[in-house]
């Protein structure tokens, strides 16, 4: 656990403090996200934790040890650090970048090589294809993955991440966020994550600290409680409109019951299609392939035709949430979305009405009323 006690940072010549009397407990194994407007002290607080800068006053405890009394170089070797532009050494290969901290810690070559391959596998990069490349030979997303791998190099208990996905395009950014959440679920590191994006904070954080100017925390709580009960007008304004919609992103499809739907096999003959269509109370039938995976939609009125199937572009999986489901429906002008399990096989179909029912069950009355006006 990380404990900050009345942490303060003042810079000479500045009228306002960068961080002011900050007290906070960061639980072990959780992702705690610092978010707020520019210049509010979130990155300064992160740098204070691993003593890239020194506090003016206050204490920082890591598992009960006051880090202000520890050699800063030794401290930093025990804390992983990842930044927006990756900070990779351009003259070193991917393997050498990842091996930076293990070499400082005195690991032998065999152990370092094994660790490099292990981490490249973990972040989704094939070791034989990437370990000998240089950063300039990688895409931005690949560089960011290597940056995360390097931060994990010495197997630290704590990781500090300063807008690590901020410079990535939206599609790759979402993929990296999902990959990082998978890695965290597997490794259980304690992570302090800085971002300016409240949506990213809600997605990534077990807890969120919303900073206001002057290095003060306006609210520190779980995403659910912050969205449901903003501490003051500043927090409400920072969250922006649609807080109830943002809460949908916290309800994962793996945690809700998905209703069944009329289905047919991809190789069903005309009579079989017509029989299912006659019994169905839906306008579309879901077509399943030989592996029981959704492959398309068949309009009930076109059940007699063999070429009437509309291909299914992308089913939703366990890692998606109600916000993803609603977004997909709106994007494709549809009132339903197919849902699959981890194995890609059919699980059910989520309808707009199903989301309404889940909103009724999950959201308090005031937020529910606001959200339903837009659905």
Beta strands, then each sheet from edge to edge (+ up, - down):
strand 1: 2-9
strand 2: 19-26
strand 3: 31-36
strand 4: 57-62
strand 5: 65-66
strand 6: 79-83
strand 7: 158-162
strand 8: 190-195
strand 9: 207-212
strand 10: 216-221
strand 11: 263-265
strand 12: 284-288
strand 13: 294-299
strand 14: 309-311
strand 15: 336-340
strand 16: 346-351
sheet 1: 2+ 1- 4+ 5-
sheet 2: 6+ 7+ 8+ 3+ 9+ 10-
sheet 3: 11+ 12+ 13- 14+
sheet 4: 15+ 16-
end
